[in-house]
Amino acid sequence: MSLSTTPDSEVDALDTEIAELRQLLDRLDGLTHQARTRLRRIEQHRNGVDARWIDRSR
């Protein structure tokens, strides 16, 4: 079934699903960034970098 023959309710449902998936992916991106930042900070500390020199705002 092509998009032009899809009933409006199905199009709305697809739009809603797409929006929800985009939100989930954005959240995952944010969590991945946080995890990588924390991991980098821990690795730097483990490798002898003084914790006071690690920028926590990133």
C-alpha positions in Angstrom: 0.0 0.0 0.0 1.5 3.3 -1.0 1.4 6.4 1.2 -1.2 8.1 -1.1 -3.7 5.3 -0.5 -3.1 5.0 3.2 -6.0 6.2 5.3 -5.4 9.4 7.4 -5.5 7.5 10.7 -2.7 5.2 9.5 -0.6 8.2 8.4 -1.2 9.8 11.8 -0.2 6.6 13.6 2.9 6.4 11.5 3.8 10.0 12.2 3.3 9.4 15.9 5.5 6.3 15.8 8.2 8.2 13.9 8.2 11.0 16.4 8.5 8.6 19.3 11.3 6.7 17.6 13.2 10.0 17.0 12.8 10.9 20.7 14.1 7.6 21.8 17.1 7.9 19.5 17.8 11.4 20.8 17.7 10.1 24.4 20.0 7.2 23.4 22.4 9.7 21.8 22.5 11.7 25.0 23.0 8.7 27.2 25.7 7.4 25.0 27.5 10.8 25.2 27.2 10.8 29.0 28.5 7.2 29.2 31.5 8.0 27.0 32.3 11.1 29.0 32.1 9.3 32.3 34.2 6.4 30.9 36.8 8.9 29.6 37.0 10.6 33.0 37.4 7.3 34.8 40.1 6.2 32.4 42.0 9.5 32.7 41.8 9.2 36.5 43.0 5.6 36.3 45.9 6.7 34.1 47.1 9.3 36.7 45.3 12.4 35.5 44.4 14.5 38.6 40.6 14.6 38.9 40.8 18.3 39.5 42.1 18.8 35.9 39.2 16.8 34.3 36.6 19.1 32.8 33.2 17.8 34.1 31.1 20.2 32.1 31.6 18.2 28.9 
